[in-house]
C-alpha cells in the first residue's frame, strides 16, 4: 500500500476473485503496483493477478513518464485497446487492417518516447548489477526496520505499523504543536525529502536498498531536534 507500506496477499486475493461465481462472470484483478515494482521480488505468474500496472520512476528510479502493464497470458484476448493506432494492428498487402497484433504491441498506438524506454532499461540494469530482486528487497527491509526502530524510540513519534515494515515505506505521526507539513518543510531545508499523506494523516519516509545507515541516523537526529522544540 502506498500510504502504510502494508504488503497485501495478492495470490490469495486473486484466488478468491477467480473462484467467486456469484456474478456469473470471472472477476479480474488489477494491481496498482506503483509502490511494488522495483521494491518487491515478483513472480507475477504465481500471484495469479490478471493485470499488473506500474511506473518506472519510483523504485526503479527510471525516467518519469514510462511504465508497463503485465497481462496474464490466459486472458490476453479478452482485452481490446481503448485507442487504436498503426503500431497495434496487422495489415494486408494492400495496407488494409486485418486484426490486432497478438502481443504487447496490440496496445501501442503511434510514436513513443524511445529514449525514455532506454532510460528505464538502463536503470533496471544498474539495480540488477547491485544484486537480484530478493537481495535488494532484503536490504530494503533491513534498512526500513532500522529506521522504524529508531523512530519508535522517540516518545513523540507513533509509527503506523506496530512491527517492522516489510517494505521501504515507513509512515508515522508526530505528537507536536507543529503540523506534519511544517515538520516535513523543516526537514526538506536540511536535505531530507519526506512527504505528508492525507489518509491517514501522517508523514512517510522511503528507504531504498542504497540508503546509507548514516543517512538514517542523520534523519533521526534531525527529527528528534525538531519535535523537541
C-alpha positions, 0 to 999 in steps of 0.5 A, a space after each residue: 500500500 502506498 500510504 502504510 507500506 502494508 504488503 497485501 496477499 495478492 495470490 490469495 486475493 486473486 484466488 478468491 476473485 477467480 473462484 467467486 461465481 456469484 456474478 456469473 462472470 470471472 472477476 479480474 484483478 488489477 494491481 496498482 503496483 506503483 509502490 511494488 515494482 522495483 521494491 518487491 521480488 515478483 513472480 507475477 505468474 504465481 500471484 495469479 493477478 490478471 493485470 499488473 500496472 506500474 511506473 518506472 520512476 519510483 523504485 526503479 528510479 527510471 525516467 518519469 513518464 514510462 511504465 508497463 502493464 503485465 497481462 496474464 497470458 490466459 486472458 490476453 484476448 479478452 482485452 481490446 485497446 481503448 485507442 487504436 493506432 498503426 503500431 497495434 494492428 496487422 495489415 494486408 498487402 494492400 495496407 488494409 487492417 486485418 486484426 490486432 497484433 497478438 502481443 504487447 504491441 496490440 496496445 501501442 498506438 503511434 510514436 513513443 518516447 524511445 529514449 525514455 524506454 532506454 532510460 528505464 532499461 538502463 536503470 533496471 540494469 544498474 539495480 540488477 548489477 547491485 544484486 537480484 530482486 530478493 537481495 535488494 528487497 532484503 536490504 530494503 527491509 533491513 534498512 526500513 526496520 532500522 529506521 522504524 526502530 529508531 523512530 519508535 524510540 522517540 516518545 513523540 513519534 507513533 509509527 503506523 505499523 506496530 512491527 517492522 515494515 516489510 517494505 521501504 515505506 515507513 509512515 508515522 505521526 508526530 505528537 507536536 504543536 507543529 503540523 506534519 507539513 511544517 515538520 516535513 518543510 523543516 526537514 526538506 531545508 536540511 536535505 531530507 525529502 519526506 512527504 505528508 499523506 492525507 489518509 491517514 494523516 501522517 508523514 512517510 519516509 522511503 528507504 531504498 536498498 542504497 540508503 546509507 545507515 548514516 543517512 538514517 541516523 542523520 534523519 533521526 537526529 534531525 527529527 528528534 531536534 525538531 519535535 523537541 522544540 
